[in-house]
Amino acid sequence: MLSVDEQMRIITSGAAKIVPEADLRKKLEKGEPLNIKLGVDPTSPDLHLGHAVPLRKMRQFQDLGHNVTLIIGNGTALIGDPSGKNSTRPQLSQEQIEANAETYVSQAMKILDPEKTTIVHNGDWILSMDLAGLLQVCSKFTVARILERDDFTKRYQSQTPIALHEFLYPVMQAYDSVMIKADVEMGGTDQLFNLLAGRELMEKMGMEPQIALTMPLLEGTDGVRKMSKSYGNYIGLTDAPKDMFGKTMSIPDEMIGKYYRLASSLTPAEVDKIDAALADGSADPYELKRALGRDLCDTYHGAGAGDEAQAEFDRVFKEGQLADFPEKHVELTVNDEGQIYLAGLLKDLGLSASAGQARRDIDGGGVKINGEAVAPKSYNIDPSALKLGDTLSVGKRKGFKLI
């Protein structure tokens, strides 16, 4: 294993909060592999980049030699996590949960090392718990403590109904930590209350309490709300490369740095350089998004997928631009040398003010046929280079589809 200082540097990098950080160091100083816990409720069949943020941190723990336990919440999913919700979640059937869980695991293994991942289902203990056991666990918490949750407080004060079973969610998630003897539990920043509940329950049951480690929430492609399939702002881990690349190109410029830090394969030092370049204006946001799209496609679909997705994006984007040009009836004639006098054609179509300006437009790279720049000095071109049905343009806004 690496030194404690090196491990702390890696673990704390990118984390939002570690409670308490000093206790994490003490656990590491024992020199034994820690038991790292992450619970996921299979409420939908697919994972997205937002789910990948804590999974990527879990992979770092694996690479450091620690034990990773992925808890599939087929028990807690029956309750529904109320975190960040202003109303009661609809309850899923056991059949829906089991079907979703199967895809969750296969997609999570795109990030985690399958050989070093322990997968358990909390339904194994939650669904088999008798009333006496449930009451014993619930007795460790007070209603006042549960109401400290920000979302519960807001709903209570606004007289928005809170179903009794919702109170059980943080209690049952905490009980998961007891059952697997977690040293560290991970989650998004919206999970901090639940993680601290696990720490509290472990203490009350005479166990060494877990460390709560939260990761930042990743906003979706709208740059406003957290990534979620229900908001339609997600980039799925199983999205086709062309869709993954296209969605990445749609993120707001101000989100570029955060996406690189939380979702890309770049090191923190490399992301620091990107942040600095964005801050001083030396970076091109468009090119950074293209590079990010390639990186994500390569990560989740294999080397080379990014280049292919970018080429497809460019092709579709170019066709979309060309489709915006109006049609123009034209007769393509050749001169005595059997060539099309392109400079004269540009003048006749009104795309250049004069033949002289047309020559300057050609030499400057501004004249394009089907989106491809005409080579400098190409004042006369072979008839095979320009045919009816092709698009002839000057600059970004002036052009015609020749018919």
C-alpha positions in Angstrom: 0.0 0.0 0.0 1.0 3.6 -0.5 1.9 5.8 2.5 -0.9 7.2 4.6 -0.1 10.7 3.2 -0.3 9.5 -0.4 -3.5 7.7 0.2 -5.1 10.8 1.9 -4.0 12.9 -1.0 -5.7 10.6 -3.5 -8.8 10.0 -1.4 -9.5 13.7 -0.5 -8.9 14.8 -4.1 -12.3 15.8 -5.6 -14.2 14.9 -2.4 -16.8 17.4 -1.2 -16.6 16.5 2.5 -15.1 13.9 4.8 -16.5 13.6 8.3 -14.3 13.4 10.3 -11.2 13.6 8.1 -8.9 13.0 11.1 -10.6 9.7 11.9 -10.0 8.5 8.3 -6.3 9.1 8.7 -6.4 7.1 12.0 -8.1 4.2 10.2 -5.5 4.3 7.4 -2.7 4.3 9.9 -3.7 0.9 11.1 -2.3 -0.4 7.8 -5.3 -2.7 7.2 -7.6 -2.7 4.1 -10.7 -0.6 4.9 -14.2 -1.7 4.0 -15.7 0.9 1.7 -19.4 1.0 1.2 -21.6 2.5 -1.5 -25.3 1.9 -1.7 -27.4 2.3 -4.9 -31.1 2.0 -5.1 -32.1 0.5 -8.5 -35.0 2.9 -9.1 -34.2 3.1 -12.9 -32.5 0.7 -15.2 -29.5 2.8 -16.3 -26.6 4.6 -14.8 -25.3 8.0 -15.9 -22.2 10.2 -15.4 -23.7 11.4 -12.1 -23.8 7.9 -10.7 -20.2 7.4 -12.0 -18.8 10.1 -9.7 -18.8 8.1 -6.5 -18.1 4.9 -8.4 -14.9 6.4 -9.8 -13.8 7.3 -6.2 -14.6 3.7 -5.2 -12.3 2.5 -8.0 -9.6 4.7 -6.5 -10.1 2.9 -3.1 -9.8 -0.4 -4.9 -6.6 0.6 -6.6 -5.2 1.6 -3.2 -5.9 -2.0 -1.9 -9.1 -1.4 0.0 -12.2 -3.6 0.0 -15.2 -2.3 -1.8 -18.8 -3.3 -1.2 -21.5 -2.3 -3.6 -24.9 -2.6 -1.9 -27.8 -3.0 -4.2 -30.7 -1.5 -2.3 -33.5 -3.9 -3.3 -34.8 -3.4 0.3 -34.4 0.4 0.7 -35.7 0.9 -2.9 -39.1 -0.4 -1.7 -39.2 2.7 0.6 -37.7 5.2 -1.8 -34.9 7.6 -0.9 -36.6 11.0 0.1 -33.3 12.9 -0.3 -33.9 16.1 -2.1 -37.6 15.3 -2.7 -40.5 17.5 -2.0 -43.1 14.7 -2.2 -43.3 11.0 -1.5 -41.6 8.8 -4.1 -43.9 6.3 -5.8 -43.0 2.8 -4.6 -41.6 0.3 -7.1 -42.5 -3.4 -7.3 -40.0 -6.0 -6.3 -40.0 -7.2 -9.9 -39.0 -3.7 -11.2 -36.3 -3.4 -8.6 -34.8 -6.8 -9.4 -34.8 -6.0 -13.2 -33.1 -2.7 -12.6 -30.6 -4.1 -10.2 -29.3 -6.5 -12.9 -28.4 -3.7 -15.3 -27.0 -1.5 -12.5 -24.4 -4.1 -11.6 -23.3 -4.7 -15.2 -23.0 -1.0 -15.9 -21.1 -0.3 -12.6 -18.5 -2.8 -13.6 -17.5 -0.5 -16.5 -15.9 1.5 -13.6 -15.2 -0.9 -10.8 -12.9 -3.9 -10.9 -15.2 -6.9 -10.8 -12.6 -9.1 -9.3 -12.3 -6.8 -6.3 -15.9 -5.9 -5.8 -18.3 -7.5 -3.3 -21.9 -7.1 -4.2 -24.6 -7.6 -1.6 -28.4 -6.9 -1.6 -29.7 -5.2 1.5 -33.0 -6.9 1.0 -31.3 -10.0 2.4 -31.5 -8.5 5.9 -34.1 -5.7 5.6 -36.8 -7.9 4.1 -36.2 -10.7 6.5 -36.2 -8.5 9.6 -39.0 -9.2 12.1 -41.0 -6.5 13.9 -38.9 -6.9 17.1 -35.7 -6.3 15.1 -37.1 -3.3 13.3 -38.3 -1.7 16.5 -34.9 -2.3 18.1 -33.1 -0.4 15.3 -35.8 2.4 15.1 -35.4 2.9 18.9 -31.9 4.3 18.3 -33.3 7.4 16.5 -35.8 10.1 17.5 -38.4 11.8 15.3 -36.7 15.1 16.2 -33.4 13.7 14.8 -35.0 12.5 11.6 -36.8 15.8 11.1 -33.4 17.5 11.1 -33.1 16.4 7.5 -33.5 19.6 5.4 -36.0 18.1 3.0 -38.2 16.7 5.8 -38.0 20.0 7.6 -39.2 21.9 4.6 -42.0 19.5 3.9 -43.1 19.5 7.6 -43.1 23.3 7.8 -45.0 23.7 4.6 -47.5 21.0 5.8 -46.5 18.8 2.8 -47.3 15.2 3.7 -44.5 12.9 4.8 -45.4 9.3 4.7 -44.4 7.3 7.8 -42.4 4.8 5.8 -40.1 7.6 4.5 -38.7 8.0 8.0 -37.4 4.5 7.8 -35.1 5.2 4.8 -32.1 6.8 6.6 -32.6 4.2 9.4 -32.4 1.3 7.0 -29.5 2.8 5.1 -27.7 3.2 8.4 -28.4 -0.4 9.3 -26.7 -1.5 6.1 -23.5 0.0 7.5 -23.9 -2.0 10.7 -24.4 -5.2 8.7 -21.3 -4.9 6.6 -19.2 -3.2 9.3 -18.4 -0.3 7.0 -15.3 1.8 7.6 -16.2 4.5 5.0 -19.5 5.1 3.4 -19.7 7.2 0.2 -22.5 9.1 -1.4 -23.4 12.4 -3.1 -23.6 15.6 -1.0 -27.4 15.1 -0.8 -26.7 11.9 1.1 -24.8 13.4 4.0 -27.6 13.1 6.5 -28.0 9.4 5.7 -24.3 8.8 5.9 -24.1 10.4 9.3 -27.1 8.4 10.5 -25.0 5.3 9.7 -22.2 6.7 11.8 -24.6 7.4 14.7 -26.2 4.0 14.6 -22.9 2.2 14.6 -21.8 4.2 17.7 -25.0 3.4 19.5 -24.5 -0.3 18.7 -21.0 -0.3 20.1 -19.2 -0.4 16.8 -16.4 1.9 15.5 -18.3 4.5 13.5 -17.8 4.8 9.8 -16.4 7.8 8.0 -18.8 9.8 5.8 -17.3 10.8 2.4 -19.4 12.8 0.0 -18.8 13.6 -3.6 -20.1 16.6 -5.5 -23.3 16.3 -7.4 -22.8 16.6 -11.2 -25.2 18.9 -12.9 -26.8 17.6 -16.0 -26.4 18.9 -19.6 -28.7 21.9 -18.7 -26.1 23.1 -16.2 -28.7 23.7 -13.6 -30.3 20.6 -12.0 -28.4 17.6 -10.9 -28.1 14.9 -13.6 -31.2 12.8 -13.7 -33.0 10.7 -16.3 -36.3 12.2 -15.1 -35.0 15.7 -16.0 -33.8 14.5 -19.4 -30.4 16.1 -18.8 -28.3 12.9 -18.4 -25.4 11.3 -20.3 -25.9 7.6 -19.8 -23.0 5.1 -19.4 -24.6 3.0 -22.1 -25.5 5.8 -24.5 -24.2 5.1 -28.0 -20.9 6.9 -28.6 -22.5 9.4 -31.0 -25.1 10.3 -28.4 -22.6 10.5 -25.6 -20.4 12.8 -27.7 -23.3 14.9 -28.9 -24.7 15.4 -25.4 -21.2 16.4 -24.1 -21.1 19.1 -26.8 -24.3 20.5 -25.4 -23.1 21.2 -21.9 -22.8 24.9 -21.0 -19.2 26.3 -21.2 -19.2 27.1 -17.5 -19.6 23.4 -16.7 -16.6 22.3 -18.7 -14.1 22.3 -15.7 -16.5 20.5 -13.4 -17.2 17.8 -16.0 -13.4 17.3 -16.5 -12.8 17.1 -12.8 -15.7 14.7 -12.0 -16.1 12.6 -15.1 -13.0 12.5 -17.2 -9.9 10.3 -17.1 -7.6 13.4 -16.6 -5.5 13.8 -13.5 -6.3 16.6 -11.0 -3.1 18.5 -12.2 -4.3 18.3 -15.8 -7.7 19.6 -14.9 -6.1 22.4 -12.9 -4.4 23.5 -16.2 -7.7 23.4 -18.0 -9.4 25.5 -15.3 -6.5 28.1 -15.5 -6.8 28.2 -19.3 -10.5 28.7 -19.1 -10.1 31.5 -16.5 -7.5 33.5 -18.5 -9.4 33.0 -21.8 -6.6 31.0 -23.6 -8.7 27.9 -23.9 -11.3 27.3 -26.7 -14.4 25.9 -24.9 -15.6 24.2 -28.1 -12.3 22.3 -28.5 -12.3 21.4 -24.8 -15.8 19.9 -25.1 -14.7 17.9 -28.2 -11.7 16.5 -26.2 -14.0 15.7 -23.3 -16.5 13.9 -25.6 -13.7 11.8 -27.0 -12.4 11.0 -23.6 -15.8 9.8 -22.3 -16.5 7.7 -25.4 -13.1 6.0 -25.1 -13.6 5.4 -21.4 -17.0 3.7 -21.7 -16.8 2.3 -25.3 -13.1 1.5 -25.8 -10.2 3.2 -27.4 -11.0 4.8 -30.8 -14.7 5.3 -30.0 -14.2 8.9 -29.3 -12.6 9.7 -32.7 -15.4 7.8 -34.5 -18.1 9.6 -32.5 -16.5 13.0 -33.3 -16.3 12.2 -37.0 -20.0 11.3 -37.0 -20.8 14.4 -35.1 -18.9 16.6 -37.5 -20.6 14.9 -40.5 -24.1 15.4 -39.1 -23.3 18.9 -38.0 -21.9 19.8 -41.4 -25.0 18.3 -43.2 -27.2 20.3 -40.9 -25.4 23.5 -41.8 -25.5 22.8 -45.5 -29.2 22.1 -45.3 -29.7 25.7 -44.2 -28.6 27.1 -47.6 -31.4 27.8 -50.1 -31.6 26.2 -53.5 -30.4 28.1 -56.6 -31.0 27.2 -60.3 -27.7 27.5 -62.1 -26.1 26.3 -65.4 -22.6 25.1 -64.8 -20.7 25.9 -68.0 -17.0 25.2 -68.8 -14.5 27.5 -70.5 -12.2 26.8 -73.4 -9.9 24.9 -71.1 -12.8 22.6 -70.0 -12.8 24.2 -66.5 -15.5 25.9 -64.5 -14.5 29.5 -63.8 -15.2 29.4 -60.1 -14.3 33.1 -59.4 -16.8 34.2 -62.0 -19.5 31.9 -60.7 -19.2 33.3 -57.2 -19.6 36.8 -58.6 -22.6 35.8 -60.7 -24.3 34.2 -57.8 -23.7 37.2 -55.6 -21.6 35.3 -53.1 -18.6 37.5 -53.8 -18.8 41.2 -54.7 -16.5 40.9 -57.7 -14.3 38.3 -59.4 -11.4 39.9 -57.7 -13.1 39.5 -54.3 -13.9 36.0 -55.2 -10.3 35.2 -55.8 -9.4 36.7 -52.4 -12.2 34.6 -50.8 -10.8 31.5 -52.4 -7.2 32.3 -51.3 -8.4 33.0 -47.8 -10.1 29.6 -47.4 -13.6 31.0 -47.2 -15.0 29.3 -50.3 -16.3 25.8 -49.6 -17.9 23.1 -51.7 -20.0 20.8 -49.6 -18.4 22.2 -46.5 -14.8 21.5 -47.7 -12.6 24.5 -48.3 -11.4 25.1 -51.9 -7.6 25.1 -52.2 -6.0 28.6 -52.7 -5.5 29.7 -56.4 -8.4 27.4 -57.5 -10.0 30.1 -59.6 -10.7 27.5 -62.3 -11.8 24.0 -61.2 -12.5 20.7 -62.9 -16.2 20.0 -63.5 -16.0 16.9 -61.4 -15.3 19.1 -58.4 -18.6 21.0 -58.6 -21.8 19.4 -59.7 -25.5 20.1 -59.5 -26.7 19.1 -56.1 -23.5 20.4 -54.4 -23.5 23.3 -51.9 -21.3 26.3 -52.7 -20.7 28.8 -49.9 -18.6 31.8 -48.9 -18.2 32.2 -45.2 -20.6 30.7 -42.7 -23.8 32.4 -43.8 -23.7 32.9 -47.6 -24.3 29.9 -49.9 -26.6 28.0 -52.2 -27.4 24.4 -53.0 -27.0 24.3 -56.8 -29.8 22.7 -58.8 
